Amino acid sequence: MASALQLQPEIITLEQYQALPEDRRVEVFDGVVYDMASPSQIHQTLSMELSNILYNYMKTKKGARQVFTAPFDVKLCDQPLTIVQPDIMVICDKDKLDGKRCNGAPDFIIEIVSPGNPSDDYIRKAYYYKNYGVREYWIVDPKRRMVTVDYFEGDLIHVAYSFDSTIKVNIYDDLLISFSGIADLLNV
C-alpha cells in the first residue's frame, strides 16, 4: 500500500514575517507566504490616477480618513497570520494605524488585476476582504476593461462596470469616479 507524501507549507508568525528582507514583496494568507509580482506600467498608471482621485476627495473632507497605496501592510488576522498589501486602500479609523501597518480591515480597497494571477483578486482576496470586514472592494481589470464592485454592507452589491462608466463609491454619499478619462491614459 503506497501513500503519497504531501509537503505542508511552512506557517510563519508575525516575527518571521517582519524578519523577511524589505525588498521582498509578499502577502501572507493563513500563515502561508505568497510572493507578489512587480506591477506593470498600466498597473502603476491606474494606481496613481485612482489614488490621486481618492486623496483629493479626502482632502476636501475633514476627519481621520487616509489613503494608502502598496506596499503598505494590512494585518487582517494574527492567528493564523494574514497580511495583505492592497493596491489602494482607504482607512477611516485612525486607531487601526500603528505607524507600521493597518491592523484590521480598511474600509475601501481597490485591487488592480495582475495578468499573471487574476484569480488572486477575484477569488482569494475577495473572500478574505469580505470575511475580515472590508466595507467595499473594487477589482479593476485593465485587460477586460472592467471594474467589479463588491459592497459588503447591508444589501450586498456585486456589479461589473465597463471602463466608460462613472462609478459611485458606496461608502460615501458624494464620491463618483469616472473611468473614461482614466482609460484614455492607458491606451488599452
C-alpha positions in Angstrom: 0.0 0.0 0.0 1.6 3.2 -1.2 0.9 6.6 0.2 1.8 10.0 -1.2 3.9 12.2 0.9 2.5 15.7 0.8 4.6 18.6 1.8 2.8 21.0 4.1 3.7 24.7 3.5 5.6 26.4 6.3 3.3 28.5 8.5 5.0 31.8 9.6 4.5 34.1 12.5 4.4 37.9 12.6 8.0 37.9 13.9 9.2 35.7 11.0 7.3 38.0 8.5 8.9 41.1 9.9 12.3 39.4 9.5 11.8 38.9 5.8 14.0 41.2 3.5 12.4 44.6 3.0 12.7 44.3 -0.8 10.8 41.0 -0.9 7.1 41.7 -1.9 4.9 39.1 -0.3 1.5 38.6 1.2 0.5 36.0 3.9 -2.7 34.1 3.8 -3.4 31.8 6.8 0.3 31.8 7.7 1.5 30.8 4.2 3.8 33.3 2.3 2.9 34.1 -1.4 5.4 36.2 -3.5 4.0 39.1 -5.4 5.0 40.2 -9.0 6.2 43.7 -9.7 3.4 46.0 -11.0 3.3 46.8 -14.7 3.2 50.3 -16.3 -0.6 50.1 -16.8 -1.0 48.9 -13.2 1.0 51.9 -11.9 -0.9 54.4 -14.1 -4.2 53.1 -12.8 -2.9 53.1 -9.2 -1.7 56.7 -9.4 -4.8 58.0 -11.1 -7.2 56.3 -8.7 -5.2 57.1 -5.5 -5.0 60.8 -6.6 -8.7 60.9 -7.0 -9.3 59.4 -3.6 -6.6 61.6 -2.0 -8.0 64.8 -3.4 -11.5 63.8 -2.3 -10.2 63.0 1.3 -8.5 66.4 1.4 -11.9 68.1 1.0 -13.4 66.1 3.9 -12.3 66.7 7.4 -11.6 63.7 9.5 -9.3 60.8 10.0 -9.7 59.2 6.6 -6.4 58.3 4.9 -5.4 56.8 1.5 -2.5 54.4 1.2 -1.0 52.6 -1.7 1.1 49.4 -1.9 3.4 48.5 -0.5 1.7 49.1 2.9 0.8 46.1 5.1 -2.7 45.4 6.3 -2.8 42.7 9.1 -6.2 41.1 8.8 -5.6 38.4 11.4 -2.9 37.3 13.9 -3.7 33.6 14.1 -3.3 32.3 11.5 -1.3 35.3 10.2 -2.9 37.1 7.3 -1.2 40.2 5.9 -2.1 41.7 2.6 -0.8 44.7 0.6 -3.8 46.1 -1.3 -3.0 48.3 -4.3 -5.1 51.2 -2.8 -7.0 51.5 0.4 -8.9 54.0 2.5 -8.8 53.7 6.2 -11.3 55.7 8.2 -10.4 54.5 11.7 -7.0 56.1 12.6 -6.8 53.7 15.6 -6.1 50.9 13.2 -2.8 52.6 12.2 0.3 51.9 14.3 3.0 53.6 12.3 3.9 50.3 10.5 0.7 49.0 9.2 -3.1 48.9 9.4 -4.3 46.4 12.0 -7.7 45.3 10.8 -9.7 45.8 7.6 -9.6 49.1 5.7 -12.9 50.5 4.8 -12.4 50.6 1.0 -9.9 48.6 -1.1 -9.1 48.7 -4.8 -7.0 45.9 -6.4 -5.7 46.2 -9.9 -5.7 42.8 -11.6 -2.3 41.4 -12.5 -2.4 39.4 -15.8 -0.4 36.5 -14.3 -2.8 35.7 -11.5 -6.3 37.2 -11.8 -7.9 34.6 -9.6 -5.9 36.1 -6.6 -8.0 39.3 -6.8 -11.3 37.8 -7.9 -11.4 34.8 -5.5 -8.8 34.7 -2.7 -8.7 38.4 -1.8 -12.5 38.8 -2.3 -13.0 36.0 0.2 -10.6 37.5 2.8 -11.7 41.1 2.4 -15.4 40.2 2.8 -14.8 37.9 5.8 -12.5 40.3 7.6 -14.7 43.4 7.4 -13.7 45.4 4.4 -16.8 47.5 3.6 -16.3 48.0 -0.2 -13.9 46.2 -2.6 -13.2 47.2 -6.2 -11.4 45.0 -8.7 -10.0 47.0 -11.6 -9.2 44.7 -14.6 -7.4 46.6 -17.4 -7.3 43.6 -19.7 -11.1 43.2 -19.6 -11.6 46.9 -19.2 -14.0 46.2 -16.3 -14.4 47.3 -12.7 -16.1 44.9 -10.4 -17.7 46.5 -7.3 -18.5 44.5 -4.2 -20.2 46.4 -1.4 -20.4 44.1 1.6 -22.6 46.2 3.9 -26.4 46.0 4.2 -27.8 44.7 0.9 -24.8 43.1 -0.7 -23.9 44.7 -4.1 -21.9 42.9 -6.8 -21.9 44.8 -10.0 -19.5 44.9 -13.0 -18.9 48.2 -14.9 -17.1 48.9 -18.1 -14.3 51.4 -18.3 -16.6 54.0 -19.9 -18.6 54.2 -16.7 -18.8 56.6 -13.8 -19.0 54.6 -10.6 -20.2 55.6 -7.2 -18.1 54.7 -4.2 -20.8 53.3 -2.0 -19.2 54.1 1.4 -19.5 57.8 0.6 -22.6 59.8 -0.4 -20.9 62.1 -2.9 -17.9 60.3 -4.5 -18.1 59.3 -8.1 -15.1 58.1 -10.2 -15.2 58.4 -14.0 -13.2 55.7 -15.6 -13.5 57.1 -19.2 -10.7 59.6 -18.6 -8.5 57.1 -16.8 -9.0 54.5 -19.6 -7.8 57.1 -22.2 -4.5 57.3 -20.4 -3.9 53.6 -20.7 -4.2 53.2 -24.4 -5.8 49.8 -23.8 
